[in-house]
Amino acid sequence: MNEFEKLYTVEDIAKMTSLTSRTIRNYLKNGSLQGCKIGGQWRFTMENIKKLFNDSSFTNDISSNRRQQILDFIDGVNTDIHGEIQVCTIIDCYCDNQKAGHKIYEKLVTVINNKDDESPAKFDYEFIEKESKVRFTLFGHPDYIVKTLQLL
């Protein structure tokens, strides 16, 4: 690990994946997610997170969770994002390989983790190998969505 490499918390990963902190801790417990304890708290590198994303049980959980989030949004049931206006959008970015998709993913993680306001926002990420594309599902305030689209 590079001494200047960004480290992520359990809560950061939960936010990235739209799963609960408890679910992320279960991945730690069963060995799907690896990291290191610093000061009694778990920390993870982007490499640790990428390995988790390549785990088939994790991918199945995310796919199921993603479908449910979209259905909840359509039905008007969205407990994570509050406010008068909420947006859900799906973006497909065609790329040659998963590595290119991860670069886009890392940019989005930076946007979410460095938001200036307190409005909740989240996104899901999926690499669809057979179609050579990365699919992002974004939820949040329109300003967050616009900022994210400009980044892409």
Secondary structure, 3 states (H helix, E strand, C coil): CCCCCCCECHHHHHHHHCCCHHHHHHHHHHCCCCCEEECCEEEECHHHHHHHHCCHHHHHHHHHHHHHHHHHHHCCCCCCCCCCCCEEEEEEEECCCHHHHHHHHHHHHHHHHCCCCCCCEEEEEEEEHHHCEEEEEEEECHHHHHHHHHHC
